[in-house]
Each structure stands twice: as C-alpha cells, then as structure tokens.
C-alpha cells in the first residue's frame, strides 16, 4: 500500500503527524488488516478551508505512486482539536470525482 496522507492545516502547529505515522507502521486503527508493506508517498495539508488544494495535492501524490489516500483523523474525526472539518465530505467527493474509483480513500487514520 502506497499512502498519500492529507491532514488539516489548522492542526499542523500542534500535531506533527506522529500518531498517523505510528498507526501506519504498526498497522493499527485504519490500517489493521493491511497485509502488504505500507509506504508513505506524501504528507500534506488540505491547504486551508474549504480544502480545495487537497485535490491537486492528492493528484501529485498519485503521480508519485500513491494508490491510497488517507484523510487524517484531524479532518474526519477532529483529533486533536475536537472539531472535525465541515468540508470533509465535499473534499472527499471532489477527490473521487477527480481521480475516480482507481484510488482507495481511507476516511481516518486513528481514533
């Protein structure tokens, strides 16, 4: 699995992505049951509200080999600030519209 990770720009000052990386390495949470090696292709932000830059950033990660896009838990579950992104679903829909069903989308990274 070659992963491109998109995170919330509003959490970047308080979260360096450590838990996302740990759960990928340990194949826990969203990565439980993944049999193949997990390689991180890219790690970037959504670009800020409403997350439009996520689409071009995901496209670039796919060009560089990503076959799975993870919308980090800061976007979909509000970790660590307790407020999930109000644009998360539209961001996901836009990514799917642009890339089709050839890329797997994972809705969170950890709890």
C-alpha positions as CSV (number, residue, x, y, z in Angstrom):
1,X,0.0,0.0,0.0
2,X,1.4,3.4,-1.0
3,X,-0.2,6.1,1.0
4,X,-0.7,9.8,0.5
5,X,-1.8,11.5,3.7
6,X,-3.9,14.7,3.8
7,X,-4.2,16.5,7.1
8,X,-5.9,19.6,8.4
9,X,-3.8,22.8,8.1
10,X,-5.4,24.1,11.3
11,X,-3.8,21.3,13.3
12,X,-0.3,21.5,11.9
13,X,1.1,23.6,14.7
14,X,0.1,21.2,17.4
15,X,0.4,17.8,15.6
16,X,3.4,16.7,13.6
17,X,1.6,13.6,12.4
18,X,3.3,11.3,14.8
19,X,0.2,9.2,15.6
20,X,-0.7,8.8,12.0
21,X,2.8,7.5,11.2
22,X,2.8,5.2,14.3
23,X,-0.6,3.6,13.4
24,X,0.6,3.0,9.8
25,X,3.9,1.5,10.9
26,X,2.1,-0.7,13.5
27,X,-0.8,-1.5,11.1
28,X,-3.3,-0.4,13.7
29,X,-6.6,1.5,13.6
30,X,-7.5,2.3,10.0
31,X,-4.6,0.1,8.8
32,X,-5.5,-3.0,10.8
33,X,-5.6,-6.0,8.5
34,X,-3.3,-4.5,5.8
35,X,-1.1,-7.3,4.7
36,X,1.4,-5.6,2.4
37,X,4.0,-3.1,3.4
38,X,2.9,0.5,3.9
39,X,5.0,3.1,2.2
40,X,4.3,6.8,2.8
41,X,4.4,8.6,-0.6
42,X,3.4,12.1,0.7
43,X,2.2,14.0,3.7
44,X,0.5,17.4,3.0
45,X,-2.3,19.6,4.3
46,X,-5.6,20.4,2.7
47,X,-4.4,23.9,2.0
48,X,-6.9,25.5,4.3
49,X,-10.6,25.9,4.2
50,X,-12.5,24.8,2.2
51,X,-9.9,22.2,1.3
52,X,-9.7,22.8,-2.4
53,X,-5.9,22.4,-2.6
54,X,-6.3,18.9,-1.3
55,X,-7.4,17.8,-4.8
56,X,-4.2,19.0,-6.6
57,X,-2.1,17.7,-3.8
58,X,-3.7,14.3,-4.0
59,X,-3.2,14.3,-7.7
60,X,0.5,14.9,-7.2
61,X,0.8,12.1,-4.7
62,X,-0.9,9.7,-7.1
63,X,1.6,10.8,-9.9
64,X,4.3,9.9,-7.4
65,X,2.9,6.4,-6.8
66,X,0.2,6.7,-4.1
67,X,-2.6,4.1,-4.5
68,X,-4.4,5.0,-1.3
69,X,-5.3,8.5,0.1
70,X,-5.9,8.9,3.8
71,X,-7.9,11.8,5.1
72,X,-6.3,12.1,8.5
73,X,-8.3,11.9,11.7
74,X,-7.8,15.6,12.2
75,X,-10.1,16.2,9.2
76,X,-12.7,13.5,9.7
77,X,-12.7,13.0,13.5
78,X,-11.5,16.3,14.8
79,X,-8.3,15.0,16.5
80,X,-6.7,16.7,18.4
81,X,-8.8,19.9,18.5
82,X,-12.2,18.2,18.9
83,X,-13.7,19.7,15.8
84,X,-13.9,17.8,12.5
85,X,-13.7,19.6,9.2
86,X,-17.0,20.9,8.0
87,X,-15.8,20.4,4.4
88,X,-14.5,16.8,4.8
89,X,-17.3,15.1,2.8
90,X,-17.1,17.6,0.0
91,X,-13.3,17.3,-0.1
92,X,-13.6,13.5,-0.4
93,X,-16.3,13.8,-3.1
94,X,-14.1,16.2,-5.1
95,X,-11.1,13.8,-4.8
96,X,-13.2,10.9,-6.0
97,X,-14.6,13.0,-8.9
98,X,-11.2,14.0,-10.0
99,X,-9.5,10.6,-9.6
100,X,-12.3,8.1,-10.0
101,X,-12.5,4.8,-8.2
102,X,-9.0,3.7,-9.0
103,X,-7.7,5.2,-5.8
104,X,-8.7,3.9,-2.4
105,X,-9.8,6.6,0.1
106,X,-9.5,5.9,3.8
107,X,-11.7,8.2,6.0
108,X,-9.5,8.3,9.1
109,X,-6.1,7.3,10.4
110,X,-6.6,6.8,14.1
111,X,-9.1,7.2,17.0
